[in-house]
Amino acid sequence: MSELWEGIRQALMLLITLDGDLLEIALRSLRVTLTALVIAGLIALPLAALLAVRRFRWRRAVIAILNAMMSLPPVVVGLVVYVILSRSGPLGALGLLFTPGAMIIAQVIIIVPLIASIAHQSLRDLWSEYHDLLISMNVTQTQKMATLLWDARRALLTAMLAGFGRAIGEVGAIMIVGGNIEHATRVLTTAIALETGKGDFALALALGFVLIALAVTINFAIHALTRTEREARW
């Protein structure tokens, strides 16, 4: 029990003194995750809008695939990305394996289905309200999508925050494609796993506190945005 309290005390000291290793790992995690989030948003949000306003032959199949990929094991994504980026893989010449770039690619693949599926649900409901109006105005498909994306921006931000929460807490795929290299690809989740294995509970707990703080902040933000969205509709 005394070891636990001593670990917590040392962890709090690392947080209060802004330990260099702690800051480096936390900032790298945020940089990688935010980059992946922006890229994923640029892919997922237009895709969700397209699925909401356009009817085409394989639309239901695409939606079903997106929903199914939400439960895709991250380690499988990491394995696929590893094979593609390895020296013998099709993109091995790019030299991205065991770099932040590989970690970003893995996170993008993991969170695109999540963001697209959540966003599509909101945009589909909004499209049912706007359908007749936008059709009568004879606007283009791009204008329809832009209108939906703008008017559903609060709900879409909730989808983005959900994607951020999924990405920042990922460890399996990141460990495989990033390698957990010190001062290069070590992020919050992989560092926690490593430091726990080494017995350095102080740094592991400090990193855990940062991760928990981020998760709680994201949950509060999603709750606040969801509540604001409901009040706006009323």
C-alpha positions as CSV (number, residue, x, y, z in Angstrom):
1,M,0.0,0.0,0.0
2,S,2.9,2.4,0.8
3,E,4.4,1.8,-2.6
4,L,1.1,2.8,-4.2
5,W,0.9,6.1,-2.3
6,E,4.6,6.8,-2.9
7,G,4.0,6.2,-6.6
8,I,1.0,8.6,-6.6
9,R,3.0,11.2,-4.7
10,Q,5.9,11.0,-7.2
11,A,3.4,11.1,-10.1
12,L,1.8,14.3,-8.8
13,M,5.3,15.8,-8.4
14,L,6.0,15.0,-12.1
15,L,2.8,16.7,-13.1
16,I,3.4,19.7,-10.9
17,T,7.0,20.2,-12.0
18,L,6.1,19.6,-15.7
19,D,8.6,16.8,-16.1
20,G,10.4,16.9,-19.5
21,D,9.8,13.3,-20.5
22,L,6.1,13.6,-19.4
23,L,5.6,16.7,-21.5
24,E,7.4,15.3,-24.5
25,I,5.2,12.1,-24.5
26,A,2.0,14.0,-23.9
27,L,2.7,16.6,-26.7
28,R,3.7,13.9,-29.1
29,S,0.4,12.0,-28.4
30,L,-1.6,15.1,-29.0
31,R,0.3,16.0,-32.2
32,V,-0.2,12.5,-33.7
33,T,-3.8,12.2,-32.6
34,L,-4.9,15.7,-33.7
35,T,-3.2,15.2,-37.1
36,A,-5.0,11.9,-37.5
37,L,-8.2,13.5,-36.4
38,V,-8.0,16.3,-39.0
39,I,-7.2,13.9,-41.8
40,A,-10.0,11.5,-40.7
41,G,-12.5,14.4,-40.5
42,L,-11.6,15.5,-44.0
43,I,-12.4,12.0,-45.2
44,A,-15.3,11.0,-43.0
45,L,-17.5,14.1,-42.9
46,P,-17.9,14.5,-46.7
47,L,-18.4,10.8,-47.0
48,A,-21.1,10.9,-44.3
49,A,-22.8,13.8,-46.1
50,L,-22.6,12.0,-49.4
51,L,-24.3,8.9,-48.0
52,A,-27.0,11.1,-46.5
53,V,-28.0,13.0,-49.7
54,R,-27.2,10.7,-52.5
55,R,-28.8,7.4,-53.4
56,F,-26.7,4.9,-55.3
57,R,-26.5,1.2,-55.8
58,W,-24.0,0.3,-53.2
59,R,-25.0,2.9,-50.6
60,R,-26.4,0.4,-48.1
61,A,-23.4,-1.8,-48.5
62,V,-21.0,1.1,-47.8
63,I,-23.0,2.1,-44.7
64,A,-23.0,-1.5,-43.5
65,I,-19.2,-1.7,-44.0
66,L,-18.6,1.5,-42.1
67,N,-20.7,0.2,-39.2
68,A,-18.9,-3.1,-39.2
69,M,-15.5,-1.4,-39.3
70,M,-16.3,0.4,-36.1
71,S,-15.7,-2.8,-34.2
72,L,-12.6,-3.8,-36.2
73,P,-9.8,-4.8,-33.7
74,P,-7.1,-2.1,-33.8
75,V,-4.4,-4.7,-33.7
76,V,-5.6,-6.0,-37.0
77,V,-5.4,-2.5,-38.4
78,G,-1.9,-2.2,-37.0
79,L,-0.9,-5.5,-38.6
80,V,-2.3,-4.5,-42.0
81,V,-0.6,-1.2,-41.9
82,Y,2.7,-2.8,-40.8
83,V,2.6,-5.2,-43.8
84,I,1.9,-2.4,-46.2
85,L,4.6,-0.2,-44.9
86,S,7.2,-2.9,-44.3
87,R,10.2,-3.2,-46.6
88,S,8.6,-6.0,-48.6
89,G,5.2,-4.2,-48.7
90,P,3.8,-2.0,-51.5
91,L,4.7,1.2,-49.7
92,G,7.9,0.1,-48.0
93,A,10.0,2.5,-50.1
94,L,8.4,5.4,-48.3
95,G,10.2,4.5,-45.1
96,L,7.2,5.3,-42.9
97,L,7.3,2.3,-40.6
98,F,8.2,3.1,-37.0
99,T,7.6,6.8,-37.5
100,P,4.8,9.1,-36.4
101,G,3.5,9.0,-40.0
102,A,2.7,5.3,-39.6
103,M,0.9,5.9,-36.3
104,I,-1.2,8.6,-38.0
105,I,-2.1,6.3,-40.8
106,A,-3.2,3.6,-38.4
107,Q,-5.3,6.0,-36.3
108,V,-7.0,7.5,-39.4
109,I,-8.0,4.0,-40.5
110,I,-9.4,3.2,-37.0
111,I,-11.4,6.4,-36.5
112,V,-12.7,7.2,-40.0
113,P,-15.5,4.6,-39.7
114,L,-16.5,5.8,-36.2
115,I,-16.7,9.5,-37.3
116,A,-18.5,8.7,-40.5
117,S,-21.1,6.5,-38.9
118,I,-21.9,8.9,-36.1
119,A,-21.9,11.8,-38.5
120,H,-24.1,10.0,-41.0
121,Q,-26.8,9.4,-38.4
122,S,-27.0,13.1,-37.6
123,L,-26.9,14.1,-41.2
124,R,-29.5,11.6,-42.3
125,D,-32.0,13.0,-39.7
126,L,-31.2,16.5,-40.8
127,W,-31.6,15.6,-44.5
128,S,-35.1,14.3,-43.8
129,E,-36.0,17.8,-42.5
130,Y,-34.2,19.7,-45.3
131,H,-35.0,17.4,-48.2
132,D,-38.0,19.1,-49.7
133,L,-36.6,22.6,-49.1
134,L,-33.3,22.0,-50.8
135,I,-34.9,20.1,-53.7
136,S,-37.3,23.0,-54.3
137,M,-34.4,25.4,-54.3
138,N,-32.7,23.3,-57.1
139,V,-29.3,23.5,-55.4
140,T,-26.4,21.3,-56.5
141,Q,-25.4,18.1,-54.6
142,T,-22.3,19.9,-53.3
143,Q,-24.4,22.7,-51.9
144,K,-26.7,20.2,-50.2
145,M,-23.8,18.5,-48.6
146,A,-22.3,21.9,-47.5
147,T,-25.6,23.0,-46.0
148,L,-26.0,19.8,-44.0
149,L,-22.4,19.9,-42.8
150,W,-22.8,23.5,-41.6
151,D,-26.1,23.1,-39.9
152,A,-25.1,19.9,-38.2
153,R,-21.7,21.3,-37.0
154,R,-22.4,20.7,-33.3
155,A,-23.3,17.1,-33.9
156,L,-20.3,16.7,-36.2
157,L,-18.0,18.1,-33.5
158,T,-19.4,15.4,-31.2
159,A,-18.4,12.8,-33.8
160,M,-14.9,14.3,-34.0
161,L,-14.5,14.3,-30.3
162,A,-15.6,10.6,-30.2
163,G,-12.9,9.9,-32.8
164,F,-10.3,11.8,-30.8
165,G,-11.2,9.8,-27.7
166,R,-10.8,6.5,-29.6
167,A,-7.5,7.5,-31.1
168,I,-5.8,9.0,-28.0
169,G,-6.5,5.8,-26.1
170,E,-5.3,3.4,-28.8
171,V,-2.3,1.2,-27.9
172,G,-2.3,-2.0,-30.0
173,A,-2.0,-0.6,-33.5
174,I,0.3,2.2,-32.4
175,M,2.7,-0.3,-30.7
176,I,2.9,-2.4,-33.9
177,V,3.5,0.4,-36.4
178,G,5.3,2.9,-34.1
179,G,7.6,0.6,-32.2
180,N,7.4,2.7,-29.0
181,I,10.8,4.3,-29.8
182,E,12.0,6.8,-27.2
183,H,12.0,10.4,-28.3
184,A,10.5,9.3,-31.6
185,T,7.2,7.4,-31.4
186,R,6.5,6.9,-27.7
187,V,3.1,8.2,-26.8
188,L,0.9,8.1,-23.7
189,T,-0.6,4.6,-24.1
190,T,2.6,2.8,-25.2
191,A,4.6,4.7,-22.5
192,I,2.2,3.6,-19.8
193,A,2.5,0.0,-20.9
194,L,6.3,0.2,-21.0
195,E,6.8,2.0,-17.7
196,T,4.5,-0.3,-15.9
197,G,6.5,-3.3,-17.2
198,K,9.7,-1.7,-16.0
199,G,8.2,-1.0,-12.6
200,D,8.4,2.8,-12.9
201,F,4.9,3.4,-11.5
202,A,5.5,7.1,-10.9
203,L,5.8,8.0,-14.6
204,A,3.2,5.4,-15.6
205,L,0.7,6.9,-13.1
206,A,1.5,10.5,-14.2
207,L,0.9,9.5,-17.8
208,G,-2.2,7.8,-16.8
209,F,-3.5,10.9,-15.0
210,V,-2.9,12.9,-18.2
211,L,-4.8,10.3,-20.3
212,I,-7.6,10.2,-17.8
213,A,-7.8,14.0,-17.8
214,L,-8.0,14.0,-21.6
215,A,-10.7,11.3,-21.5
216,V,-12.8,13.1,-18.9
217,T,-12.5,16.4,-20.8
218,I,-13.6,14.8,-24.0
219,N,-16.6,13.1,-22.3
220,F,-17.7,16.4,-20.7
221,A,-17.3,18.2,-24.0
222,I,-19.5,15.5,-25.8
223,H,-22.1,15.8,-23.1
224,A,-22.2,19.6,-23.2
225,L,-22.4,19.6,-27.0
226,T,-25.1,17.0,-27.1
227,R,-27.1,18.9,-24.5
228,T,-26.6,22.1,-26.4
229,E,-27.7,20.4,-29.7
230,R,-30.9,19.1,-28.0
231,E,-31.7,22.5,-26.5
232,A,-31.1,24.2,-29.9
233,R,-33.7,21.8,-31.6
234,W,-36.3,22.6,-29.0
